[in-house]
Amino acid sequence: QVQLVESGGGLVQAGGSLRLSCAASRTLLSINAMDWYRQAPGKQRELVAAITITSGGSTFYADSVKGRFTISRDNAKNTVYLQMNSLKPEDTAVYYCKTQLAGVYNYWGQGIQVTVSS
């Protein structure tokens, strides 16, 4: 099992930046990958970014955030980050980190609100 705790959300003006953190309760080296999802009101949860942990740190970004968001990890702190720059009102959502263990079991954080005002 793993517990994931997000932090760093809040209210920011359009064009601003926020950095989200996802702290894991176990070493990242025991986890294959970590994802960031978001869910806006009335919309489905969508994958925003992902990073592999045990195989070179390759990354994935949704087209809507490519060039603005950066996912990274700090193995020593068991933490994955999502740096969000040039934020837009359409980035407003609850952001979740998620991982999968044993290829079967999904674990989600509690979610954190990001609100971008125009």
C-alpha positions in Angstrom: 0.0 0.0 0.0 0.9 3.6 -0.4 -0.5 6.9 0.9 -0.3 10.0 -1.3 -0.6 13.5 0.0 -0.9 16.5 -2.3 0.0 20.1 -1.4 0.7 23.4 -3.0 -2.6 24.3 -4.6 -4.5 27.5 -4.3 -5.7 30.6 -6.1 -3.5 32.3 -8.7 -4.1 34.8 -11.5 -3.9 33.9 -15.1 -0.3 33.8 -16.2 0.9 32.8 -12.8 2.6 29.7 -11.4 2.1 27.1 -8.8 4.0 24.0 -7.8 2.1 20.9 -6.6 3.8 18.3 -4.5 2.8 14.7 -4.0 4.5 13.0 -1.1 4.4 9.2 -1.0 4.5 7.1 2.2 7.0 4.7 0.7 10.2 5.0 -1.3 9.6 6.1 -4.9 12.1 3.5 -6.0 9.4 0.9 -5.2 6.9 2.6 -7.5 7.1 2.3 -11.3 5.4 5.6 -12.2 3.4 8.5 -10.8 0.7 10.4 -12.6 -1.0 13.7 -12.1 -4.7 13.9 -13.1 -7.2 16.8 -12.8 -11.0 17.0 -12.8 -12.8 20.2 -13.5 -16.5 20.7 -12.5 -18.8 18.8 -14.8 -15.9 17.1 -16.7 -14.2 13.8 -16.6 -10.9 13.2 -14.8 -8.1 13.6 -17.2 -4.4 12.6 -17.2 -2.2 15.7 -17.2 1.3 14.4 -16.8 3.2 11.2 -15.8 6.7 10.2 -14.9 8.4 6.9 -14.7 10.4 6.3 -11.5 12.3 3.1 -12.1 13.2 3.3 -15.7 14.9 6.6 -16.6 12.3 9.2 -15.6 10.6 9.5 -19.0 7.7 11.8 -19.0 4.3 12.3 -20.6 2.2 15.5 -20.9 -1.3 16.1 -22.2 -1.3 18.4 -25.2 -3.2 21.0 -23.2 -0.3 21.5 -20.8 2.7 20.7 -22.9 5.3 23.4 -22.7 3.7 24.9 -19.5 3.8 22.1 -17.0 6.8 20.1 -15.8 6.7 16.9 -13.8 9.7 15.9 -11.8 10.7 13.7 -8.9 12.9 13.8 -5.8 13.6 10.2 -4.8 15.3 11.3 -1.6 12.1 13.1 -0.5 9.7 10.5 -1.9 8.0 13.3 -3.7 6.8 14.1 -7.2 6.2 17.6 -8.3 4.1 19.3 -10.9 5.4 22.8 -11.8 2.6 24.7 -13.5 3.5 27.9 -15.4 1.5 30.3 -17.6 -1.6 29.1 -15.9 -4.9 29.6 -17.6 -8.5 29.8 -16.2 -9.2 26.4 -18.0 -6.5 24.8 -15.7 -8.9 25.3 -12.8 -9.6 21.9 -11.4 -9.0 19.5 -8.5 -5.6 17.9 -9.1 -4.8 14.4 -8.0 -1.7 12.3 -7.9 -2.0 8.6 -8.6 0.1 5.5 -8.7 -0.4 1.9 -9.4 1.2 -1.0 -7.5 1.6 -4.6 -8.7 0.1 -3.5 -12.0 -3.3 -3.7 -10.5 -4.0 -1.6 -7.5 -4.6 2.2 -8.0 -3.8 4.6 -5.2 -5.0 8.2 -5.3 -4.3 11.3 -3.2 -7.1 13.2 -1.7 -6.9 15.9 -4.4 -6.1 19.6 -4.1 -7.9 22.6 -5.6 -6.2 24.8 -8.2 -8.1 27.9 -9.1 -6.9 30.3 -11.9 -8.7 33.6 -12.1 -8.9 35.6 -15.3 
